[in-house]
Amino acid sequence: MSYSDDSLKKAAETKEWLERKINELEIELNSLQDTLAVVNSVLKSSSFQPAHTITKSNSMVNQGSLSSNSYRKSCNVCQVEIEMRKIDDRWGAYILDSDERHKCDNDE
């Protein structure tokens, strides 16, 4: 089977274009993977909380209630322990054993 000079030239040009495109995409993929690693690192260091740091509210435990309407955790911004409470389908951050809302730089 014989190909014309024109089709061989076109195939060679297509091969060069494909090789350049693959190289460009490999460079972009490496850049995206590096960026993803940075984002993962930031998320891990700033927002991850081990399960053992989240505890039920002492008042709810003392009352024998296992309600899922409140729990304690560390504030992601200022690292103080706060109580998350669900009131009317909305969650809010409160100072422990208080009705006062928790406020920090992030208005959490």
N, C-alpha and C positions, 0 to 999 in steps of 0.2 A: 504494500500500500504506500503510495507516494503522495506527499503533500506539496502544495505549491509554495513558492518562495514567500508569497504574500501571507499565507496562513502560518508558515513557520515563523515569520517575523512577528506576526500578531501574537502567536503563542509565547514567543520569547519576551515580548513587551508585557504580556499579561503575567508571566512568571515573575518578572522584575517588580511589577506593581504589587503582586501578592506578597513577595518577600519583604518589600518596604512596609506594606500595610501590617503584616504580622509583626515586624520589628516595632512599629509605632504602637501597636496594641499591647505588646509585651511591656514596653516602657510605661504605658498608661496603667496597665494592670499592676505593675510593681509600685507605681505611685499611689494607686488606690489602696493597695494592701498596706503600704506604710501609713497612709492617712487613717485607715481603719484601725491599725494597731495603736496609733496615738489616741483616737477617740475611745477605744476600749480601755486604754490605760486611764484616761481622764474619768470615764464613767466608773471604773472599778475603784479608783481612789476617792471619788467624791460622793458617790451615791450608793454604793453597795453596803448593805448591812447584813451581817451574819444573823441567822435566825435566833441564836441565843441572846442577842441584844434586844429583841422584841419580846416584851412581857405583857401580860394582861394587867389592867389597872388593879392596884391593890384593893381599892374599895370594892370593885366588882368581885374579886376573888374572895375577899372577906365576907361578902354577902352571899357567897355560894353561887353566884350567877356566872354563867359561861357565855354571856352576851358577846356578840361580835360588834358591838357599838363603840368600843373603845379599846385602846391598847397603848402601851408606852413604847417609846423609841427615842433614839438620839436624833436631834435636829441635824439635818444634812449640812446646814450652814454654820451654826455656832456650836454644835456638838454638845449642847446641854440636853438633859433628858426632858422630854415633853410627853404630853398625853394627847393622843389623837382621839377625837370623839366624833361620832356620827350623829348628827341632829337633823332631822327632816331630810334624809337622803343626801346630806352634804357633810363632808369631813372637814374638821377644823383642828388646828393645833392649839393646845391650852397649856398653861403653866400647871405643873403637878398639883393635885389637890386644891385647885382653884377654878373659879369661873372666868378668870381673866385669860384672854387670848394671848398666845405666845407671839411675840414680835421680835424679829431680828433683821439683819440687813436685807434678807430676801423676802421679808413680809410673810414668812411662813406661818 
